[in-house]
Amino acid sequence: MKRPVTILAAAFAGLALSFTVATSSIWSLDGVHSRLGFTVKHMGISDFNGSFSNYEVKITATKEDFSDAKVELTGEINSINTANEMRDNHLKGADFFDAEKYPTFTFVSKSFTKVPKSKNEYKVVGDLTLHGVTKEVTMTAVHNGTMTHPMNKKEVSGFKMTGTINRLDFKVGGENPGLSNDVNVTADLELVKE
């Protein structure tokens, strides 16, 4: 009698797994309407901005409010753009990001938790791997809303993610009195439901 019970239990487990997979939503980046940028303080008196043009973002969630979402981001160091070719080449070099040795950076979230008393703000904790170093970082995500695109009729969702990292934690650039250690990161994301 144990064998039929075991088979029945396995069948129910498989059905439950299928249901979970079927109800998961995957959201992929619309790169044309998104931006991954950063701001660094120069000489303590002014900000200069940069961005990465080549990156991918995927969010997977089973809940409509994204409270169980998982964020996966991968970016290419060689796509850095600070509106100055000489500076960009310096940043790609061994003194800073060392793009030849470490061509990509990644962020994978471990939790995506709604902030209490907030309808659309989340605390996102995950692992950032940059310059060969992996560290846990915390970001803030604001969900700007979800709608049906008027042209292609697909569901689109908007997020703004912000956070601050210490570049020295990732051994990027070394001590430099003209450059702040803190780097403010902003990701303006428009995502399309697959």
C-alpha positions as CSV (number, residue, x, y, z in Angstrom):
1,M,0.0,0.0,0.0
2,K,2.9,2.3,0.5
3,R,3.8,2.4,-3.2
4,P,0.5,4.0,-4.4
5,V,0.6,6.5,-1.6
6,T,4.2,7.5,-2.6
7,I,3.2,7.8,-6.3
8,L,0.2,9.9,-5.3
9,A,2.3,12.2,-3.2
10,A,4.8,12.6,-6.0
11,A,2.0,13.5,-8.4
12,F,0.7,16.2,-6.1
13,A,4.2,17.6,-5.6
14,G,4.7,17.8,-9.3
15,L,1.3,19.5,-9.7
16,A,2.2,22.0,-7.1
17,L,5.5,22.7,-8.7
18,S,3.9,23.2,-12.1
19,F,1.4,25.6,-10.6
20,T,4.2,27.7,-9.0
21,V,6.1,27.9,-12.3
22,A,3.0,28.7,-14.2
23,T,2.2,31.7,-12.0
24,S,5.6,33.2,-12.0
25,S,5.9,36.4,-14.0
26,I,9.1,37.4,-15.8
27,W,9.8,41.0,-16.6
28,S,12.6,41.9,-19.0
29,L,14.3,45.2,-19.6
30,D,13.2,47.8,-22.2
31,G,16.6,49.3,-22.7
32,V,15.3,52.2,-24.9
33,H,13.4,53.6,-21.9
34,S,15.8,52.7,-19.1
35,R,19.0,54.1,-17.7
36,L,21.7,52.7,-15.3
37,G,23.6,55.6,-13.9
38,F,25.9,56.7,-11.2
39,T,27.1,60.0,-9.5
40,V,30.4,60.7,-7.8
41,K,31.4,63.8,-5.9
42,H,34.5,65.5,-7.4
43,M,36.7,67.6,-5.1
44,G,33.9,67.6,-2.6
45,I,32.2,70.4,-4.3
46,S,30.5,69.1,-7.5
47,D,28.9,66.0,-8.9
48,F,29.8,64.3,-12.1
49,N,27.6,61.6,-13.7
50,G,28.1,58.5,-15.7
51,S,26.2,55.6,-17.0
52,F,26.5,52.1,-18.5
53,S,24.8,51.6,-21.8
54,N,25.0,47.8,-22.1
55,Y,23.2,45.9,-19.4
56,E,20.4,43.5,-18.8
57,V,17.8,43.3,-16.1
58,K,15.3,40.6,-15.3
59,I,12.7,40.6,-12.5
60,T,10.9,37.4,-11.5
61,A,7.9,37.5,-9.2
62,T,4.8,35.4,-8.3
63,K,3.0,38.2,-6.5
64,E,1.4,41.1,-8.3
65,D,2.8,43.6,-5.8
66,F,6.4,42.3,-6.4
67,S,6.9,41.6,-2.7
68,D,8.6,38.4,-3.5
69,A,10.5,39.6,-6.6
70,K,14.0,38.6,-7.5
71,V,16.2,41.0,-9.4
72,E,19.1,39.9,-11.7
73,L,21.3,42.5,-13.4
74,T,24.4,42.1,-15.5
75,G,26.3,45.0,-17.0
76,E,29.4,45.5,-19.2
77,I,32.2,47.7,-17.9
78,N,33.3,48.7,-21.4
79,S,30.0,50.4,-21.9
80,I,30.8,53.1,-19.3
81,N,30.1,56.6,-20.5
82,T,31.0,59.8,-18.6
83,A,30.9,62.1,-21.7
84,N,34.7,62.2,-21.8
85,E,36.5,59.6,-23.9
86,M,39.8,60.0,-22.1
87,R,38.2,59.6,-18.6
88,D,36.2,56.6,-19.8
89,N,39.3,54.9,-21.0
90,H,41.0,55.6,-17.7
91,L,38.1,54.2,-15.8
92,K,38.2,51.0,-17.9
93,G,41.9,50.6,-17.1
94,A,43.7,48.7,-14.4
95,D,43.6,51.7,-12.0
96,F,39.9,51.5,-11.7
97,F,37.5,48.9,-13.1
98,D,40.1,46.9,-15.1
99,A,37.6,45.9,-17.8
100,E,40.0,43.5,-19.4
101,K,40.2,41.4,-16.3
102,Y,36.7,42.0,-15.0
103,P,34.5,42.7,-18.0
104,T,31.1,42.5,-16.2
105,F,29.4,43.3,-13.0
106,T,26.3,41.6,-11.5
107,F,23.7,42.2,-8.9
108,V,21.4,39.4,-7.7
109,S,18.8,40.2,-5.0
110,K,18.3,38.0,-2.0
111,S,15.2,39.8,-0.7
112,F,12.7,42.3,-2.0
113,T,10.7,43.5,0.9
114,K,7.9,46.1,1.0
115,V,8.7,49.0,3.3
116,P,6.1,49.2,6.1
117,K,3.3,51.7,5.6
118,S,4.4,52.3,2.0
119,K,2.4,51.2,-1.0
120,N,5.2,51.2,-3.6
121,E,8.6,51.3,-1.8
122,Y,10.8,48.3,-1.3
123,K,14.0,47.4,0.5
124,V,16.2,45.3,-1.8
125,V,19.1,43.4,-0.4
126,G,21.5,41.5,-2.7
127,D,25.0,40.6,-3.8
128,L,26.9,43.0,-6.0
129,T,29.9,41.5,-7.8
130,L,32.2,44.2,-9.1
131,H,36.0,44.2,-9.9
132,G,36.2,40.6,-8.6
133,V,34.7,41.4,-5.2
134,T,31.2,40.3,-4.0
135,K,29.6,42.2,-1.2
136,E,26.0,42.5,0.1
137,V,24.4,45.9,-0.7
138,T,21.1,47.4,0.1
139,M,19.0,49.3,-2.5
140,T,15.7,51.2,-2.4
141,A,13.2,50.4,-5.1
142,V,10.1,52.5,-5.9
143,H,7.5,50.9,-8.1
144,N,6.1,53.6,-10.3
145,G,3.2,51.6,-11.6
146,T,2.1,49.0,-14.2
147,M,0.1,49.5,-17.3
148,T,-0.8,48.1,-20.7
149,H,1.4,49.6,-23.4
150,P,-1.0,51.4,-25.9
151,M,1.0,50.2,-28.9
152,N,2.0,46.6,-28.4
153,K,-0.6,45.8,-25.7
154,K,2.0,44.3,-23.4
155,E,2.2,44.9,-19.7
156,V,4.9,47.3,-18.7
157,S,6.1,48.2,-15.3
158,G,8.4,51.0,-14.1
159,F,10.9,51.0,-11.2
160,K,13.4,53.5,-9.8
161,M,16.2,51.8,-7.8
162,T,18.7,53.8,-5.8
163,G,21.5,53.1,-3.4
164,T,25.0,54.1,-2.4
165,I,28.1,51.9,-2.5
166,N,31.7,52.5,-1.3
167,R,34.0,52.0,-4.3
168,L,36.9,51.1,-1.9
169,D,34.9,48.1,-0.8
170,F,35.3,46.8,-4.3
171,K,38.9,48.0,-4.7
172,V,37.9,50.4,-7.5
173,G,40.3,53.4,-7.8
174,G,42.0,53.4,-4.5
175,E,42.3,56.4,-2.2
176,N,41.8,59.6,-4.1
177,P,41.3,63.0,-2.4
178,G,39.6,64.4,-5.5
179,L,37.1,61.6,-5.8
180,S,34.4,60.6,-3.2
181,N,34.5,57.0,-1.9
182,D,30.7,56.9,-2.0
183,V,29.0,56.3,-5.4
184,N,25.3,56.9,-5.8
185,V,23.7,54.5,-8.1
186,T,20.4,55.0,-9.9
187,A,18.6,52.6,-12.1
188,D,15.5,53.9,-14.0
189,L,13.9,50.8,-15.3
190,E,11.0,50.1,-17.7
191,L,10.3,46.4,-17.8
192,V,8.1,44.3,-20.1
193,K,6.2,41.3,-19.0
194,E,7.1,38.2,-21.0
